[in-house]
Amino acid sequence: LGDQYISEFDAIINDAFVWTQSRSDLRFAFHNFASVLKPGGILIFTGPDESSQPEDRDQQLAHTWQATNRFSIRNDYERDSTALTLVVARDLEDHAIVENYLFLVREAGNLRMETANIRNTFQWTWDDFKHVAHEANFSKIESVKVPVGKREHIVNVVTK
């Protein structure tokens, strides 16, 4: 990222570490974010927080799997002469839920299908985040409660 941007940023928000499959990719992401943050800048991200335990991962995965429909059809989208319907089929794997996206695209009287899959991993722990943040020269990592409507959410914040 440092090669792509001349400017530095005060903050970056990331909700996609669940898609990161390997420790080297996680390390690479943290280093990239650090390369474009100003000194004192922050990276805000979701994932296991400082009160979570590694042994909680299987329970969190099971809870998420039970709370999610195996199949769903998302709303239709339409723009100009193109219409799209998204069908999602989910599969359970070790430490992950895989979402298989089937895009039904209708344009100019033709129908085609495109696919993508997203692997939402439950493999990372608070300690994993601490280690890669330290390796990327972040000075501080903490979990903070953020009010969202009538509820609180916990997000993680690392400071450069």
C-alpha positions in Angstrom: 0.0 0.0 0.0 2.9 2.4 0.7 3.8 2.2 -3.0 0.2 3.0 -4.0 -0.4 6.1 -1.8 1.6 9.2 -1.4 -0.5 10.4 1.5 -0.7 8.9 5.0 -3.9 8.2 6.8 -5.1 8.9 10.4 -7.2 5.8 10.5 -8.0 2.6 8.6 -11.1 0.4 9.3 -10.9 -3.3 8.3 -13.6 -5.9 8.8 -12.0 -8.5 6.5 -9.4 -10.3 8.6 -11.8 -13.3 8.6 -10.9 -13.7 5.0 -7.2 -13.9 5.6 -6.1 -17.5 5.3 -2.5 -17.7 6.3 -0.3 -16.1 9.0 2.0 -14.7 6.3 -1.1 -13.0 4.7 -2.1 -11.6 8.1 1.4 -10.3 8.7 1.5 -8.8 5.2 -1.8 -7.0 5.8 -0.7 -5.5 9.1 2.6 -4.3 7.5 0.7 -2.8 4.6 -1.7 -0.9 6.9 1.2 0.3 9.0 3.0 1.6 5.8 0.2 4.1 5.1 -0.7 5.2 8.6 0.6 8.5 10.1 2.6 8.2 13.4 -0.2 7.8 16.0 -2.6 6.6 13.4 -4.9 3.7 14.2 -6.1 0.5 12.5 -9.6 -0.5 13.7 -10.6 -4.1 13.0 -13.1 -6.7 14.0 -12.2 -10.2 15.3 -11.3 -11.9 18.5 -10.9 -9.3 21.2 -8.6 -9.2 24.3 -11.1 -11.0 26.5 -11.6 -13.9 24.0 -9.9 -17.3 24.5 -8.6 -19.6 21.8 -10.8 -22.4 23.1 -13.9 -20.2 22.4 -13.4 -20.4 18.6 -15.3 -23.7 18.1 -18.2 -22.4 20.1 -18.3 -19.1 18.2 -18.2 -21.0 14.9 -21.0 -23.3 16.0 -23.1 -20.3 17.2 -22.6 -18.4 13.9 -23.4 -21.5 11.8 -26.6 -22.1 13.7 -27.6 -18.5 13.5 -27.1 -18.4 9.7 -29.3 -19.9 7.0 -27.7 -22.6 5.0 -29.1 -21.1 1.8 -30.4 -17.5 1.1 -31.4 -15.4 -1.8 -30.4 -11.8 -1.5 -32.4 -9.0 -2.9 -32.5 -8.4 -6.6 -30.4 -5.6 -7.9 -31.1 -3.7 -11.1 -29.3 -1.0 -13.0 -30.1 0.2 -16.5 -30.6 -3.0 -18.5 -28.8 -5.4 -16.1 -30.5 -7.3 -13.3 -28.7 -9.5 -10.7 -29.9 -12.0 -8.1 -27.5 -13.3 -5.5 -27.9 -16.8 -4.2 -25.7 -17.8 -1.2 -25.0 -21.4 -0.2 -23.0 -21.8 2.9 -20.7 -24.8 3.9 -19.2 -25.6 7.3 -15.4 -26.4 7.4 -12.8 -26.7 10.1 -12.6 -23.2 11.7 -14.5 -21.6 8.8 -17.8 -21.0 7.1 -17.5 -20.8 3.4 -20.1 -18.7 1.5 -20.5 -19.7 -2.1 -21.9 -16.8 -4.0 -23.9 -17.5 -7.2 -24.7 -14.4 -9.2 -27.5 -14.8 -11.7 -27.0 -12.0 -14.2 -29.7 -11.0 -16.7 -28.8 -8.5 -19.4 -30.0 -7.9 -22.9 -32.3 -11.0 -22.7 -29.5 -13.3 -21.8 -28.9 -15.1 -18.5 -25.5 -16.1 -17.2 -24.1 -17.2 -13.8 -20.9 -16.0 -12.1 -19.5 -17.4 -8.9 -17.3 -16.4 -6.0 -16.6 -17.9 -2.6 -15.6 -16.3 0.6 -14.0 -18.3 3.4 -14.8 -16.7 6.8 -12.2 -18.1 9.1 -12.4 -18.5 12.9 -8.7 -19.5 13.1 -7.2 -16.2 14.4 -6.9 -15.5 18.1 -6.1 -12.3 20.1 -2.6 -13.5 20.5 -2.2 -13.9 16.7 -3.3 -10.2 16.3 -0.9 -9.1 19.1 2.0 -10.8 17.5 1.5 -9.6 14.0 0.8 -6.0 15.2 4.0 -6.1 17.2 5.9 -7.4 14.1 4.5 -4.5 12.1 5.8 -2.0 14.7 2.4 -1.0 16.1 2.9 0.4 19.6 -0.4 -0.5 21.2 -3.2 -2.9 20.7 -6.5 -2.9 22.7 -10.2 -3.8 22.5 -12.7 -1.0 23.0 -16.5 -1.0 23.4 -18.3 1.2 20.9 -22.0 2.0 21.2 -24.1 1.1 18.2 -27.7 2.1 18.7 -28.8 0.5 22.0 -26.0 -2.1 21.9 -22.3 -2.2 22.4 -19.9 -3.7 19.9 -16.3 -4.5 20.6 -13.6 -3.5 18.1 -9.9 -3.8 18.2 -7.6 -0.8 17.8 -3.9 -0.8 17.1 -1.9 2.4 17.2 1.2 3.1 15.1 
